[in-house]
Amino acid sequence: MPVDDFDALVEEVRPRLARAFVAAYGRQRGEEALAEAMTVAWERFPEVAAMDNPAGFLYRVGQSRSRPRRRLRASTFPSPVALGLPDIEPALPAALDQLSERQRVCVVLVHGFGWTHREVAGLLDVSRTSVQNHVERGLESLRSELGVTPHV
């Protein structure tokens, strides 16, 4: 990426980071993490643009800079009923909140946003196998929490 094209960097990484942060932290904290990441992208643009995986770096920046000072247990996702989404299982947000952060991010990005395991692995800077394991374990936990049996 040319070192003088900040707009191209933003166009490439911002939408992906936004989805990942909301999947990890919910809307409010996700937007805060995105703002922190994009601030660093602006402040350190030449360095970030030269990286092999700028989205992965900026994801970690957003994670570390948006950590709450104290542990909050508020729901990450709003109620589907409150959003007018009657086709979504009402217990899903609470079940997603029970997953580990990594499982939740992997499940939401893969099954909610249609990302490939490779795309998620690149963003999180982990192997595709690790993403697959997090997705499988996350889905298993969701099925158990929601009382759903998988189709065989």
MODELLER restraints for C-alpha pairs under 7 A, 6 or more apart:
rsr = mdl.restraints
at = mdl.atoms
rsr.add(forms.Gaussian(group=physical.xy_distance, feature=features.Distance(at['CA:1:A'], at['CA:49:A']), mean=6.19, stdev=0.5))
rsr.add(forms.Gaussian(group=physical.xy_distance, feature=features.Distance(at['CA:3:A'], at['CA:46:A']), mean=5.30, stdev=0.5))
rsr.add(forms.Gaussian(group=physical.xy_distance, feature=features.Distance(at['CA:3:A'], at['CA:49:A']), mean=5.86, stdev=0.5))
rsr.add(forms.Gaussian(group=physical.xy_distance, feature=features.Distance(at['CA:6:A'], at['CA:45:A']), mean=6.95, stdev=0.5))
rsr.add(forms.Gaussian(group=physical.xy_distance, feature=features.Distance(at['CA:13:A'], at['CA:55:A']), mean=5.55, stdev=0.5))
rsr.add(forms.Gaussian(group=physical.xy_distance, feature=features.Distance(at['CA:17:A'], at['CA:34:A']), mean=6.59, stdev=0.5))
rsr.add(forms.Gaussian(group=physical.xy_distance, feature=features.Distance(at['CA:17:A'], at['CA:55:A']), mean=6.96, stdev=0.5))
rsr.add(forms.Gaussian(group=physical.xy_distance, feature=features.Distance(at['CA:17:A'], at['CA:59:A']), mean=6.49, stdev=0.5))
rsr.add(forms.Gaussian(group=physical.xy_distance, feature=features.Distance(at['CA:18:A'], at['CA:30:A']), mean=6.97, stdev=0.5))
rsr.add(forms.Gaussian(group=physical.xy_distance, feature=features.Distance(at['CA:18:A'], at['CA:34:A']), mean=6.01, stdev=0.5))
rsr.add(forms.Gaussian(group=physical.xy_distance, feature=features.Distance(at['CA:20:A'], at['CA:105:A']), mean=6.39, stdev=0.5))
rsr.add(forms.Gaussian(group=physical.xy_distance, feature=features.Distance(at['CA:20:A'], at['CA:109:A']), mean=6.74, stdev=0.5))
rsr.add(forms.Gaussian(group=physical.xy_distance, feature=features.Distance(at['CA:21:A'], at['CA:30:A']), mean=4.41, stdev=0.5))
rsr.add(forms.Gaussian(group=physical.xy_distance, feature=features.Distance(at['CA:21:A'], at['CA:33:A']), mean=6.57, stdev=0.5))
rsr.add(forms.Gaussian(group=physical.xy_distance, feature=features.Distance(at['CA:21:A'], at['CA:34:A']), mean=6.73, stdev=0.5))
rsr.add(forms.Gaussian(group=physical.xy_distance, feature=features.Distance(at['CA:22:A'], at['CA:30:A']), mean=4.42, stdev=0.5))
rsr.add(forms.Gaussian(group=physical.xy_distance, feature=features.Distance(at['CA:23:A'], at['CA:104:A']), mean=6.73, stdev=0.5))
rsr.add(forms.Gaussian(group=physical.xy_distance, feature=features.Distance(at['CA:23:A'], at['CA:105:A']), mean=5.17, stdev=0.5))
rsr.add(forms.Gaussian(group=physical.xy_distance, feature=features.Distance(at['CA:23:A'], at['CA:108:A']), mean=5.93, stdev=0.5))
rsr.add(forms.Gaussian(group=physical.xy_distance, feature=features.Distance(at['CA:24:A'], at['CA:101:A']), mean=5.82, stdev=0.5))
rsr.add(forms.Gaussian(group=physical.xy_distance, feature=features.Distance(at['CA:24:A'], at['CA:104:A']), mean=6.40, stdev=0.5))
rsr.add(forms.Gaussian(group=physical.xy_distance, feature=features.Distance(at['CA:24:A'], at['CA:105:A']), mean=5.11, stdev=0.5))
rsr.add(forms.Gaussian(group=physical.xy_distance, feature=features.Distance(at['CA:25:A'], at['CA:76:A']), mean=5.75, stdev=0.5))
rsr.add(forms.Gaussian(group=physical.xy_distance, feature=features.Distance(at['CA:26:A'], at['CA:76:A']), mean=4.28, stdev=0.5))
rsr.add(forms.Gaussian(group=physical.xy_distance, feature=features.Distance(at['CA:26:A'], at['CA:77:A']), mean=5.47, stdev=0.5))
rsr.add(forms.Gaussian(group=physical.xy_distance, feature=features.Distance(at['CA:32:A'], at['CA:66:A']), mean=6.43, stdev=0.5))
rsr.add(forms.Gaussian(group=physical.xy_distance, feature=features.Distance(at['CA:33:A'], at['CA:62:A']), mean=4.31, stdev=0.5))
rsr.add(forms.Gaussian(group=physical.xy_distance, feature=features.Distance(at['CA:33:A'], at['CA:63:A']), mean=6.34, stdev=0.5))
rsr.add(forms.Gaussian(group=physical.xy_distance, feature=features.Distance(at['CA:33:A'], at['CA:65:A']), mean=6.92, stdev=0.5))
rsr.add(forms.Gaussian(group=physical.xy_distance, feature=features.Distance(at['CA:33:A'], at['CA:66:A']), mean=5.08, stdev=0.5))
rsr.add(forms.Gaussian(group=physical.xy_distance, feature=features.Distance(at['CA:34:A'], at['CA:62:A']), mean=6.02, stdev=0.5))
rsr.add(forms.Gaussian(group=physical.xy_distance, feature=features.Distance(at['CA:36:A'], at['CA:62:A']), mean=5.52, stdev=0.5))
rsr.add(forms.Gaussian(group=physical.xy_distance, feature=features.Distance(at['CA:36:A'], at['CA:65:A']), mean=6.55, stdev=0.5))
rsr.add(forms.Gaussian(group=physical.xy_distance, feature=features.Distance(at['CA:37:A'], at['CA:58:A']), mean=5.11, stdev=0.5))
rsr.add(forms.Gaussian(group=physical.xy_distance, feature=features.Distance(at['CA:37:A'], at['CA:59:A']), mean=6.74, stdev=0.5))
rsr.add(forms.Gaussian(group=physical.xy_distance, feature=features.Distance(at['CA:37:A'], at['CA:61:A']), mean=5.59, stdev=0.5))
rsr.add(forms.Gaussian(group=physical.xy_distance, feature=features.Distance(at['CA:37:A'], at['CA:62:A']), mean=4.72, stdev=0.5))
rsr.add(forms.Gaussian(group=physical.xy_distance, feature=features.Distance(at['CA:41:A'], at['CA:48:A']), mean=6.27, stdev=0.5))
rsr.add(forms.Gaussian(group=physical.xy_distance, feature=features.Distance(at['CA:48:A'], at['CA:54:A']), mean=5.66, stdev=0.5))
rsr.add(forms.Gaussian(group=physical.xy_distance, feature=features.Distance(at['CA:55:A'], at['CA:123:A']), mean=5.82, stdev=0.5))
rsr.add(forms.Gaussian(group=physical.xy_distance, feature=features.Distance(at['CA:56:A'], at['CA:122:A']), mean=6.54, stdev=0.5))
rsr.add(forms.Gaussian(group=physical.xy_distance, feature=features.Distance(at['CA:56:A'], at['CA:123:A']), mean=4.39, stdev=0.5))
rsr.add(forms.Gaussian(group=physical.xy_distance, feature=features.Distance(at['CA:56:A'], at['CA:124:A']), mean=5.67, stdev=0.5))
rsr.add(forms.Gaussian(group=physical.xy_distance, feature=features.Distance(at['CA:56:A'], at['CA:125:A']), mean=5.98, stdev=0.5))
rsr.add(forms.Gaussian(group=physical.xy_distance, feature=features.Distance(at['CA:75:A'], at['CA:94:A']), mean=6.82, stdev=0.5))
rsr.add(forms.Gaussian(group=physical.xy_distance, feature=features.Distance(at['CA:75:A'], at['CA:97:A']), mean=6.50, stdev=0.5))
rsr.add(forms.Gaussian(group=physical.xy_distance, feature=features.Distance(at['CA:76:A'], at['CA:97:A']), mean=6.27, stdev=0.5))
rsr.add(forms.Gaussian(group=physical.xy_distance, feature=features.Distance(at['CA:77:A'], at['CA:93:A']), mean=5.38, stdev=0.5))
rsr.add(forms.Gaussian(group=physical.xy_distance, feature=features.Distance(at['CA:78:A'], at['CA:93:A']), mean=6.84, stdev=0.5))
rsr.add(forms.Gaussian(group=physical.xy_distance, feature=features.Distance(at['CA:79:A'], at['CA:90:A']), mean=6.51, stdev=0.5))
rsr.add(forms.Gaussian(group=physical.xy_distance, feature=features.Distance(at['CA:79:A'], at['CA:93:A']), mean=6.64, stdev=0.5))
rsr.add(forms.Gaussian(group=physical.xy_distance, feature=features.Distance(at['CA:80:A'], at['CA:86:A']), mean=6.62, stdev=0.5))
rsr.add(forms.Gaussian(group=physical.xy_distance, feature=features.Distance(at['CA:80:A'], at['CA:88:A']), mean=6.06, stdev=0.5))
rsr.add(forms.Gaussian(group=physical.xy_distance, feature=features.Distance(at['CA:80:A'], at['CA:90:A']), mean=5.89, stdev=0.5))
rsr.add(forms.Gaussian(group=physical.xy_distance, feature=features.Distance(at['CA:81:A'], at['CA:90:A']), mean=6.79, stdev=0.5))
rsr.add(forms.Gaussian(group=physical.xy_distance, feature=features.Distance(at['CA:95:A'], at['CA:142:A']), mean=5.98, stdev=0.5))
rsr.add(forms.Gaussian(group=physical.xy_distance, feature=features.Distance(at['CA:95:A'], at['CA:145:A']), mean=6.16, stdev=0.5))
rsr.add(forms.Gaussian(group=physical.xy_distance, feature=features.Distance(at['CA:96:A'], at['CA:104:A']), mean=6.20, stdev=0.5))
rsr.add(forms.Gaussian(group=physical.xy_distance, feature=features.Distance(at['CA:96:A'], at['CA:142:A']), mean=6.99, stdev=0.5))
rsr.add(forms.Gaussian(group=physical.xy_distance, feature=features.Distance(at['CA:99:A'], at['CA:138:A']), mean=6.38, stdev=0.5))
rsr.add(forms.Gaussian(group=physical.xy_distance, feature=features.Distance(at['CA:102:A'], at['CA:134:A']), mean=6.88, stdev=0.5))
rsr.add(forms.Gaussian(group=physical.xy_distance, feature=features.Distance(at['CA:103:A'], at['CA:134:A']), mean=4.80, stdev=0.5))
rsr.add(forms.Gaussian(group=physical.xy_distance, feature=features.Distance(at['CA:103:A'], at['CA:135:A']), mean=6.04, stdev=0.5))
rsr.add(forms.Gaussian(group=physical.xy_distance, feature=features.Distance(at['CA:103:A'], at['CA:138:A']), mean=5.15, stdev=0.5))
rsr.add(forms.Gaussian(group=physical.xy_distance, feature=features.Distance(at['CA:104:A'], at['CA:138:A']), mean=6.74, stdev=0.5))
rsr.add(forms.Gaussian(group=physical.xy_distance, feature=features.Distance(at['CA:106:A'], at['CA:120:A']), mean=6.78, stdev=0.5))
rsr.add(forms.Gaussian(group=physical.xy_distance, feature=features.Distance(at['CA:106:A'], at['CA:131:A']), mean=6.26, stdev=0.5))
rsr.add(forms.Gaussian(group=physical.xy_distance, feature=features.Distance(at['CA:106:A'], at['CA:134:A']), mean=6.36, stdev=0.5))
rsr.add(forms.Gaussian(group=physical.xy_distance, feature=features.Distance(at['CA:106:A'], at['CA:135:A']), mean=5.64, stdev=0.5))
rsr.add(forms.Gaussian(group=physical.xy_distance, feature=features.Distance(at['CA:107:A'], at['CA:135:A']), mean=5.05, stdev=0.5))
rsr.add(forms.Gaussian(group=physical.xy_distance, feature=features.Distance(at['CA:107:A'], at['CA:138:A']), mean=6.45, stdev=0.5))
rsr.add(forms.Gaussian(group=physical.xy_distance, feature=features.Distance(at['CA:109:A'], at['CA:115:A']), mean=5.59, stdev=0.5))
rsr.add(forms.Gaussian(group=physical.xy_distance, feature=features.Distance(at['CA:110:A'], at['CA:116:A']), mean=6.08, stdev=0.5))
rsr.add(forms.Gaussian(group=physical.xy_distance, feature=features.Distance(at['CA:110:A'], at['CA:117:A']), mean=6.85, stdev=0.5))
rsr.add(forms.Gaussian(group=physical.xy_distance, feature=features.Distance(at['CA:117:A'], at['CA:128:A']), mean=5.57, stdev=0.5))
rsr.add(forms.Gaussian(group=physical.xy_distance, feature=features.Distance(at['CA:117:A'], at['CA:131:A']), mean=6.03, stdev=0.5))
rsr.add(forms.Gaussian(group=physical.xy_distance, feature=features.Distance(at['CA:117:A'], at['CA:132:A']), mean=6.67, stdev=0.5))
rsr.add(forms.Gaussian(group=physical.xy_distance, feature=features.Distance(at['CA:118:A'], at['CA:128:A']), mean=5.58, stdev=0.5))
rsr.add(forms.Gaussian(group=physical.xy_distance, feature=features.Distance(at['CA:120:A'], at['CA:131:A']), mean=6.98, stdev=0.5))
rsr.add(forms.Gaussian(group=physical.xy_distance, feature=features.Distance(at['CA:121:A'], at['CA:127:A']), mean=5.50, stdev=0.5))
rsr.add(forms.Gaussian(group=physical.xy_distance, feature=features.Distance(at['CA:121:A'], at['CA:128:A']), mean=5.32, stdev=0.5))
rsr.add(forms.Gaussian(group=physical.xy_distance, feature=features.Distance(at['CA:121:A'], at['CA:131:A']), mean=6.10, stdev=0.5))
rsr.add(forms.Gaussian(group=physical.xy_distance, feature=features.Distance(at['CA:143:A'], at['CA:149:A']), mean=6.43, stdev=0.5))
